[in-house]
């Protein structure tokens, strides 16, 4: 591998002989404020006259509200306002979501739909008074039978969750690509797997925060807080409140983590309505930790799988069938239902699978609604797919690594179109596997495993792969809501200006959230114009001043914002170049930017440094060429290339890049306790050109820790009445530094031919792959005993129970 892959890239768009910052481990500019405690997170924000909100939540998963009395709460000194469901219904529409018509209002109106659903909200002088007021609100509930079994909900048994509906099936569709029936009929081997992925969620250090203020004079709404992207929140507000976007201004504070949970549309709507009732005083709500676990619409995924794979005797995979049914909770809020259809965008993973069928459904139950979570529905898919590959290898007597190699898409086949129409831009999966096996010394590990098994130890070994799609666009959402998402845009914009001293300001539309986007914006611009990194300042725009943009979703920042930065830089260079032509007395077509100066082609001695050109532009309006103003400023909006709406069968070019990964996990299961100890973990990741390698490593290792939690620990547990039993970290377990193994991470690079600098999306990272690697290794460890775990997470109790059952079976 070349130390700087940019030098080999045909579309390399940096006008500099040797990049100084891009591709290097440049220190993050976000860190000084974070490490010194000076970053102003949402809960640090205080406003004059600010009130504090607390939310009363339903104790029942399903109940009729026969009456509600707030008089005692309203009379409590310090209480400024109380808002109940009837007022919310009168002043707003249901919470935005797709498919349309499957949500409720921001407060429960006539019925509650899950234990923890907001029933009333109080604004008071401080949070303590607001919480005291909640205890004075009297609600007359009539408990109803809850729907808690998703399989029964899908079959039409039991109560209907949502009023006005005659079914609990919110979305169902079967996608078929290729001749699946023939492939299974002619297969030499068919392997099957029924499995269950239990729901978990993102748990950032900072919970959700919103400060809302309504201006009764100009009828405008201002929001501040931990909103991960203003223009992701905007549709929820516009749809529910009937306001114009020009009436709404959203400011975002630095995020103490997100993982998909920082949209919280329901609560933004609720705070906005409360602020309107207060008539001008700002009101703040900070979600507490129990509220986040029990009430934030971020639970995902709660999925039942029935899967089968058709294979030839030589190990060639010919078809896959997967039936996935997702327990989506009470509502289909925001864009979360997209998680059930996203697998079609990368269904075959790294493999040349010519035919597949995906029968998916999202059903409602009386549980917390699902919402977007890092990985957006793909980690469970890879777990199922990779387990099928392992089962096939076992039945055929093939090595797990070699059956994968046999089915890999070949390097010379890129760009590769999978049967669902999505295009993988680049890759070399076999080289990645070779690198992994070499670095891990795979042959030696197999020998170690064999020796351990002779000693009676339960040691397992896995090799698994995945694809991370970078920027899955709106055509995918059009599968769920064609009327609302009949578009192909997924924009990301930025504004860029330069002063007369060569200093630059780049304005982006979303805040710090851990992805280090401000750092790589600075890196790219500093290299493009050959200025010092510290001469580039990155600032956050609010919703009224930012360019069109979606923000940090779907592993899109490096791809989309990187494209916007290079596009804006190119526009500014073209504008400055026309001015430089005047200064150099040359034809504009003969002037080029190179290494921080505009020079005449063929006569490099005739040149003008970039700062000098910007200064001339600002100072000599009389010399400016026609059509050029005296302002060295531009804006640019990037959109994904070659996107089109899905056809009737569901085919489309859904993503932009395809990051590949291959992981190896070696672990040991304790026979007596079911505890899992990871002995070795090695990973190879190909995300094209790493704009900042240390940042990529951080993304990968952090997401690996989350994947480990999904595989072994994290689970929301409900009882048969729909009560959540895991409402604190005493019960909802996450891995600590003691459980996360030392990871060997190696870089592979096949630059993307479709992005500005060869980069690919990597924000969701190892979370796609780690659960499959750990779970496949567990089942490999248990295989000598005939034990197979088909539920995630594989908690010690689940493993121990399976071992006990195997020991006592005849």
Secondary structure, DSSP 8 states (H G I E B T S, - for coil): --S-GGGG-TT----SSS-SSTTS----TTHHHHHTT---BGGG---TT-EEEEEEE-SSSSEEEEEEE-HHHHHSTTEEEEEEHHHHHHH-----BSSTT----SS-SSEE-STT-EEEEEEESSHHHHHHHHTT-EEEEEE------HHHHHTT-S--SSTT-S-SEEEEEEEEES-HHHHHHT-SEEEEEEEEE--B----SS--EEEEEEETTTTEEEEEE--S-HHHHHHHHHHHH---GGGEEEEE-B-S--TT-TT-HHHHHHHHHHHHHHTS--EEEE--HHHHHHHSTTBB--EEEEEEEEE-TTS-EEEEEEEEEEE--S---BTTTHHHHGGGGSTTTTB---EEEEEEEEE--SS--B---TTTT-HHHHHHHHHHHHHHHHHHT--HHHHHHHHB--GGG-SEE-TTS-EE----HHHHHHHHHHHHTHHHHHHHHHHHHHTT-EEEEEEEEEEEEE---HHHHHTT-TTTT------EEEEEEE-TTS-EEEEESS--SSS-HHHHHHHHHHHHTT--GGGEEEEE--TTTS-SB--S-TT-IIIIIHHHHHHHHHHHHHHHHHHHHHHHTS-GGGEEEETTEEEETTEEEEEEEHHHHHHHHHH-GGG--TT--S--EEEEEE--TT-----TT------SEEEEEEEEEEEEE-TTT--EEEEEEEEEEE-BS-SSHHHHHHHHHHHHHHHHHHHHT----B-TTS-BS--STTTS----TTTS---EEEEE----SSSSSSB---SSTTHHHHHHHHHHHHHHHHGGGT----EES--HHHHHHHHHHHHH--
